[in-house]
């Protein structure tokens, strides 16, 4: 099996141009537009690479059909990395067209092998880190009544999101599998994922303290010398009750309690405790 990790450094003339990759990048915006239970986002992926495949195989309808069939297999990664995978697959399809010794089975082999690592990096970076940071900043602004909070979240999340999308196709096409292979071999990929996960957990911890308010109205002691129980708890362990609420909801979620039930239940419990003078 031929699996050249530096796909674009070969002796053959190129078919795909920069304009084709830009088109691929734009189409990657629709990468998660349709899903099915059997093969998830295989159809949108064909939509992403379809024009490039048609240009590569030209009037050879049989070869073009086979290429589409190759990419109608199961596919699922973080949406932000669709353009990278698309560029990589286009590079391999181009080599398959130009190199008679190329093994076309390596295309799906590489695609299947990289779905996991790309998902790990994409989820850790975009879903668990950038999205959480954007949400925490926006929530903090919203709590102060700042009207630009939604815009701040939109910009924090979408600027790196779209930069990666609109450069990913070119990076995937030019670098092929070389980049991820080097990251895996050096162990740097694991370090990047670990660092991103730690940062995401730190942000979530900060949000638990600043965004989840649990205020007890209970006091203890004689009249005029009363001590607020909430102050005592925060003096021992700041944010303890907020953390307890987070773990309570986490436990209920693991027990498959409906989000609607948790939301309505929270409203009811808070109303009862407030009426009783506890909160």
Buried (B, 14 or more C-beta within 10 A) or exposed (E): EEBBBEBBEBEEEEBBEEEBBEBBBBBBBBBBEEEEEEBBBBBBBBBBBBBBBBBBBEEEEEBBEBBBEBBEEEBBBBBBBBBBBBBBBBBBBBBBBBBEEBEBEBBBBBBEBBBEBBBBBBBBBBBBBBBBBBBBBBBBBBEEEEEEBEEBBEBBBEEBBEEBBBBBBBBBBBBBBBBBBEBBEEEEBEEBBEEBBEBBEEBBEBBBBBBBEBEBEEEEEEEEEEEBBBEEBBEEEEBEBBBBBBEEBEEBEEEEEEEEEBEEEEEEEEEEEEEEEEB
